[in-house]
Amino acid sequence: MEVTNPAGFQNRFLARILDLLIIFLVTGVFSQLLYGEFYDDDNFYPIDYLGLIYGLALPVVWYGYTLGRRMVGNRIVRVDGRKIGIGTMILRDIVAVIVYIFTFGIGLIVSAFMIGTREDKRAIHDFIAQTYVTTDPPTKAH
């Protein structure tokens, strides 16, 4: 499959910032209601898993979108055109983070340059999961 209308760095970055803000506010409100604290970096609560679930599951059930991605008009798709699955999202988000940690953040910097300079705008995590980020809306088949 051909990579069509790849989303650029600014578009992807804005979507990430919006998603982080949404996760922070939602988990903060629930944390305040459940535990009496909006934010607590000393303790880990079950509500803290909400961000992980949001990032992994929402794109699977919502055609590659998260709320932030939907707001800026980009979504994650597989290079082969098949539907995004949980395995793809685990590769894209969890395995990629492990790679970025083991490279002491250099992999993340390289990914930013890849998005900015490559024609297909794919980063290391896109290659790991065989995905790309597009501004194309979903087709009826997906």
CYANA upper distance limits for C-alpha pairs under 8 A (distance plus 0.5 A):
  1 MET  CA     79 VAL  CA      6.45
  1 MET  CA     80 ASP  CA      5.76
  1 MET  CA     81 GLY  CA      6.91
  2 GLU  CA     79 VAL  CA      7.75
  3 VAL  CA     79 VAL  CA      7.29
  3 VAL  CA    120 ASP  CA      6.77
  3 VAL  CA    132 TYR  CA      7.88
  3 VAL  CA    134 THR  CA      8.48
  4 THR  CA    120 ASP  CA      8.42
  4 THR  CA    134 THR  CA      7.18
  4 THR  CA    136 ASP  CA      7.93
  5 ASN  CA    134 THR  CA      5.88
  5 ASN  CA    135 THR  CA      6.21
  5 ASN  CA    136 ASP  CA      6.83
  6 PRO  CA    120 ASP  CA      6.41
  6 PRO  CA    121 LYS  CA      6.45
  6 PRO  CA    132 TYR  CA      7.58
  6 PRO  CA    133 VAL  CA      6.14
  6 PRO  CA    134 THR  CA      4.78
  6 PRO  CA    135 THR  CA      6.77
  7 ALA  CA     11 ASN  CA      6.64
  7 ALA  CA     12 ARG  CA      6.99
  7 ALA  CA     74 ASN  CA      7.00
  7 ALA  CA    121 LYS  CA      7.29
  7 ALA  CA    133 VAL  CA      6.06
  7 ALA  CA    134 THR  CA      5.49
  7 ALA  CA    135 THR  CA      6.23
  8 GLY  CA     12 ARG  CA      6.75
  8 GLY  CA    115 ILE  CA      6.86
  8 GLY  CA    116 GLY  CA      7.16
  8 GLY  CA    121 LYS  CA      6.75
  9 PHE  CA     13 PHE  CA      6.39
  9 PHE  CA    112 ALA  CA      7.65
  9 PHE  CA    115 ILE  CA      6.24
  9 PHE  CA    116 GLY  CA      6.32
  9 PHE  CA    121 LYS  CA      8.35
 10 GLN  CA     14 LEU  CA      6.53
 11 ASN  CA     15 ALA  CA      6.84
 11 ASN  CA     72 VAL  CA      7.10
 11 ASN  CA     74 ASN  CA      8.04
 12 ARG  CA     16 ARG  CA      6.77
 12 ARG  CA     69 ARG  CA      8.08
 12 ARG  CA     74 ASN  CA      7.93
 12 ARG  CA    133 VAL  CA      8.46
 13 PHE  CA     17 ILE  CA      6.74
 14 LEU  CA     18 LEU  CA      6.66
 14 LEU  CA     68 GLY  CA      8.21
 14 LEU  CA     72 VAL  CA      7.80
 15 ALA  CA     19 ASP  CA      6.62
 15 ALA  CA     68 GLY  CA      4.99
 15 ALA  CA     69 ARG  CA      5.34
 15 ALA  CA     70 ARG  CA      8.49
 15 ALA  CA     71 MET  CA      7.83
 15 ALA  CA     72 VAL  CA      6.56
 15 ALA  CA     74 ASN  CA      8.44
 16 ARG  CA     20 LEU  CA      6.61
 16 ARG  CA     68 GLY  CA      7.06
 16 ARG  CA     69 ARG  CA      8.03
 17 ILE  CA     21 LEU  CA      6.65
 17 ILE  CA     68 GLY  CA      8.13
 18 LEU  CA     22 ILE  CA      6.63
 18 LEU  CA     67 LEU  CA      8.34
 18 LEU  CA     68 GLY  CA      5.38
 19 ASP  CA     23 ILE  CA      6.57
 19 ASP  CA     66 THR  CA      7.75
 19 ASP  CA     67 LEU  CA      7.02
 19 ASP  CA     68 GLY  CA      5.23
 19 ASP  CA     69 ARG  CA      8.18
 20 LEU  CA     24 PHE  CA      6.49
 21 LEU  CA     25 LEU  CA      6.60
 22 ILE  CA     26 VAL  CA      6.50
 22 ILE  CA     68 GLY  CA      8.42
 23 ILE  CA     27 THR  CA      6.37
 23 ILE  CA     50 LEU  CA      8.11
 23 ILE  CA     51 GLY  CA      6.13
 23 ILE  CA     54 TYR  CA      8.43
 24 PHE  CA     28 GLY  CA      6.25
 25 LEU  CA     29 VAL  CA      6.58
 26 VAL  CA     30 PHE  CA      6.76
 27 THR  CA     31 SER  CA      6.28
 27 THR  CA     38 PHE  CA      8.44
 27 THR  CA     47 ILE  CA      6.87
 27 THR  CA     48 ASP  CA      7.26
 27 THR  CA     50 LEU  CA      7.41
 27 THR  CA     51 GLY  CA      8.16
 28 GLY  CA     32 GLN  CA      6.51
 28 GLY  CA     37 GLU  CA      8.16
 28 GLY  CA     38 PHE  CA      4.98
 28 GLY  CA     39 TYR  CA      6.40
 29 VAL  CA     33 LEU  CA      6.77
 29 VAL  CA     38 PHE  CA      6.66
 30 PHE  CA     34 LEU  CA      6.46
 30 PHE  CA     38 PHE  CA      8.32
 30 PHE  CA     47 ILE  CA      7.80
 31 SER  CA     35 TYR  CA      5.85
 31 SER  CA     36 GLY  CA      7.14
 31 SER  CA     37 GLU  CA      6.38
 31 SER  CA     38 PHE  CA      5.97
 31 SER  CA     39 TYR  CA      7.71
 31 SER  CA     47 ILE  CA      7.19
 32 GLN  CA     36 GLY  CA      4.89
 32 GLN  CA     37 GLU  CA      4.93
 32 GLN  CA     38 PHE  CA      4.97
 32 GLN  CA     39 TYR  CA      8.25
 33 LEU  CA     37 GLU  CA      8.25
 40 ASP  CA     44 PHE  CA      8.28
 44 PHE  CA     48 ASP  CA      7.19
 45 TYR  CA     49 TYR  CA      8.42
 46 PRO  CA     50 LEU  CA      8.40
 48 ASP  CA     52 LEU  CA      8.40
 49 TYR  CA     53 ILE  CA      6.77
 50 LEU  CA     54 TYR  CA      6.45
 51 GLY  CA     55 GLY  CA      6.70
 52 LEU  CA     56 LEU  CA      6.65
 53 ILE  CA     57 ALA  CA      6.01
 53 ILE  CA     58 LEU  CA      8.00
 54 TYR  CA     58 LEU  CA      5.93
 54 TYR  CA     66 THR  CA      8.15
 55 GLY  CA     59 PRO  CA      7.55
 55 GLY  CA     66 THR  CA      7.65
 55 GLY  CA     93 ASP  CA      8.43
 56 LEU  CA     60 VAL  CA      7.63
 56 LEU  CA     86 ILE  CA      7.16
 56 LEU  CA     89 MET  CA      6.02
 56 LEU  CA     90 ILE  CA      7.22
 56 LEU  CA     93 ASP  CA      7.93
 57 ALA  CA     61 VAL  CA      7.00
 57 ALA  CA     86 ILE  CA      7.22
 57 ALA  CA     89 MET  CA      8.38
 58 LEU  CA     62 TRP  CA      6.26
 58 LEU  CA     64 GLY  CA      7.98
 58 LEU  CA     65 TYR  CA      7.28
 58 LEU  CA     66 THR  CA      6.34
 59 PRO  CA     63 TYR  CA      6.34
 59 PRO  CA     64 GLY  CA      4.41
 59 PRO  CA     65 TYR  CA      5.27
 59 PRO  CA     66 THR  CA      6.26
 59 PRO  CA     75 ARG  CA      8.40
 59 PRO  CA     76 ILE  CA      7.74
 59 PRO  CA     84 ILE  CA      7.79
 59 PRO  CA     89 MET  CA      8.41
 60 VAL  CA     64 GLY  CA      6.55
 60 VAL  CA     83 LYS  CA      8.34
 60 VAL  CA     84 ILE  CA      5.97
 60 VAL  CA     85 GLY  CA      5.92
 60 VAL  CA     86 ILE  CA      6.75
 60 VAL  CA     89 MET  CA      8.17
 62 TRP  CA     66 THR  CA      7.89
 63 TYR  CA     75 ARG  CA      7.84
 63 TYR  CA     76 ILE  CA      8.22
 63 TYR  CA     77 VAL  CA      8.36
 63 TYR  CA     83 LYS  CA      8.08
 63 TYR  CA     84 ILE  CA      7.83
 63 TYR  CA    138 PRO  CA      7.02
 63 TYR  CA    142 HIS  CA      7.25
 64 GLY  CA     75 ARG  CA      5.28
 64 GLY  CA     76 ILE  CA      4.94
 64 GLY  CA     77 VAL  CA      6.53
 64 GLY  CA     84 ILE  CA      7.18
 65 TYR  CA     69 ARG  CA      5.98
 65 TYR  CA     70 ARG  CA      6.13
 65 TYR  CA     74 ASN  CA      7.63
 65 TYR  CA     75 ARG  CA      5.30
 65 TYR  CA     76 ILE  CA      7.12
 66 THR  CA     70 ARG  CA      6.50
 66 THR  CA     75 ARG  CA      8.11
 67 LEU  CA     71 MET  CA      6.70
 68 GLY  CA     72 VAL  CA      6.98
 69 ARG  CA     73 GLY  CA      6.27
 69 ARG  CA     74 ASN  CA      5.54
 69 ARG  CA     75 ARG  CA      6.36
 70 ARG  CA     74 ASN  CA      6.64
 70 ARG  CA     75 ARG  CA      7.59
 73 GLY  CA    135 THR  CA      6.20
 74 ASN  CA    133 VAL  CA      6.91
 74 ASN  CA    134 THR  CA      5.90
 74 ASN  CA    135 THR  CA      4.88
 74 ASN  CA    136 ASP  CA      7.62
 74 ASN  CA    137 PRO  CA      8.41
 75 ARG  CA    133 VAL  CA      5.96
 75 ARG  CA    134 THR  CA      6.11
 75 ARG  CA    135 THR  CA      7.00
 75 ARG  CA    136 ASP  CA      8.23
 75 ARG  CA    137 PRO  CA      8.36
 76 ILE  CA     84 ILE  CA      8.29
 76 ILE  CA    131 THR  CA      7.18
 76 ILE  CA    132 TYR  CA      6.35
 76 ILE  CA    133 VAL  CA      5.05
 76 ILE  CA    134 THR  CA      7.00
 77 VAL  CA     81 GLY  CA      7.45
 77 VAL  CA     82 ARG  CA      8.38
 77 VAL  CA     83 LYS  CA      7.82
 77 VAL  CA     84 ILE  CA      6.88
 77 VAL  CA    131 THR  CA      5.99
 77 VAL  CA    132 TYR  CA      6.15
 77 VAL  CA    133 VAL  CA      6.66
 77 VAL  CA    134 THR  CA      7.60
 78 ARG  CA     82 ARG  CA      6.46
 78 ARG  CA     83 LYS  CA      7.34
 78 ARG  CA     84 ILE  CA      6.75
 78 ARG  CA    129 ALA  CA      8.45
 78 ARG  CA    130 GLN  CA      6.41
 78 ARG  CA    131 THR  CA      4.68
 78 ARG  CA    132 TYR  CA      6.86
 79 VAL  CA    130 GLN  CA      6.17
 79 VAL  CA    131 THR  CA      5.59
 79 VAL  CA    132 TYR  CA      6.98
 80 ASP  CA    130 GLN  CA      8.32
 83 LYS  CA    142 HIS  CA      7.04
 84 ILE  CA     88 THR  CA      6.72
 84 ILE  CA     89 MET  CA      7.82
 85 GLY  CA     89 MET  CA      6.97
 86 ILE  CA     90 ILE  CA      6.62
 87 GLY  CA     91 LEU  CA      6.73
 88 THR  CA     92 ARG  CA      6.56
 88 THR  CA    129 ALA  CA      6.00
 88 THR  CA    130 GLN  CA      8.38
 89 MET  CA     93 ASP  CA      6.33
 89 MET  CA     94 ILE  CA      8.29
 89 MET  CA    129 ALA  CA      7.86
 90 ILE  CA     94 ILE  CA      5.68
 90 ILE  CA     95 VAL  CA      7.07
 91 LEU  CA     95 VAL  CA      5.42
 91 LEU  CA     96 ALA  CA      6.98
 91 LEU  CA    125 HIS  CA      8.13
 91 LEU  CA    128 ILE  CA      6.99
 91 LEU  CA    129 ALA  CA      5.77
 92 ARG  CA     96 ALA  CA      6.16
 92 ARG  CA    125 HIS  CA      5.63
 92 ARG  CA    126 ASP  CA      6.91
 92 ARG  CA    128 ILE  CA      6.94
 92 ARG  CA    129 ALA  CA      5.52
 92 ARG  CA    131 THR  CA      8.48
 93 ASP  CA     97 VAL  CA      6.66
 93 ASP  CA    125 HIS  CA      7.72
 94 ILE  CA     98 ILE  CA      6.91
 95 VAL  CA     99 VAL  CA      6.85
 96 ALA  CA    100 TYR  CA      6.69
 96 ALA  CA    124 ILE  CA      7.90
 96 ALA  CA    125 HIS  CA      5.64
 96 ALA  CA    128 ILE  CA      7.62
 97 VAL  CA    101 ILE  CA      6.59
 98 ILE  CA    102 PHE  CA      6.68
 99 VAL  CA    103 THR  CA      6.74
 99 VAL  CA    107 GLY  CA      7.61
100 TYR  CA    104 PHE  CA      6.76
100 TYR  CA    105 GLY  CA      5.63
100 TYR  CA    106 ILE  CA      7.34
100 TYR  CA    107 GLY  CA      5.55
100 TYR  CA    108 LEU  CA      6.22
101 ILE  CA    105 GLY  CA      6.38
103 THR  CA    107 GLY  CA      6.29
105 GLY  CA    109 ILE  CA      7.04
106 ILE  CA    110 VAL  CA      6.66
107 GLY  CA    111 SER  CA      6.55
107 GLY  CA    124 ILE  CA      7.87
108 LEU  CA    112 ALA  CA      6.83
108 LEU  CA    124 ILE  CA      8.47
109 ILE  CA    113 PHE  CA      6.94
110 VAL  CA    114 MET  CA      6.62
110 VAL  CA    123 ALA  CA      8.40
110 VAL  CA    124 ILE  CA      8.33
111 SER  CA    115 ILE  CA      6.72
111 SER  CA    122 ARG  CA      8.34
111 SER  CA    123 ALA  CA      5.03
111 SER  CA    124 ILE  CA      5.98
111 SER  CA    125 HIS  CA      8.30
112 ALA  CA    116 GLY  CA      6.78
112 ALA  CA    123 ALA  CA      7.46
113 PHE  CA    117 THR  CA      6.45
114 MET  CA    118 ARG  CA      5.85
114 MET  CA    121 LYS  CA      6.85
114 MET  CA    122 ARG  CA      6.90
114 MET  CA    123 ALA  CA      6.00
114 MET  CA    124 ILE  CA      8.41
115 ILE  CA    120 ASP  CA      8.27
115 ILE  CA    121 LYS  CA      4.61
115 ILE  CA    122 ARG  CA      6.02
115 ILE  CA    123 ALA  CA      6.17
116 GLY  CA    121 LYS  CA      7.03
117 THR  CA    121 LYS  CA      7.50
118 ARG  CA    122 ARG  CA      7.40
120 ASP  CA    132 TYR  CA      8.32
121 LYS  CA    132 TYR  CA      8.00
121 LYS  CA    133 VAL  CA      8.31
122 ARG  CA    126 ASP  CA      6.06
122 ARG  CA    127 PHE  CA      7.41
122 ARG  CA    131 THR  CA      8.30
122 ARG  CA    132 TYR  CA      6.20
122 ARG  CA    133 VAL  CA      8.01
123 ALA  CA    127 PHE  CA      7.02
124 ILE  CA    128 ILE  CA      6.76
125 HIS  CA    129 ALA  CA      6.73
126 ASP  CA    130 GLN  CA      6.00
126 ASP  CA    131 THR  CA      5.16
126 ASP  CA    132 TYR  CA      6.02
127 PHE  CA    131 THR  CA      6.99
138 PRO  CA    142 HIS  CA      6.51
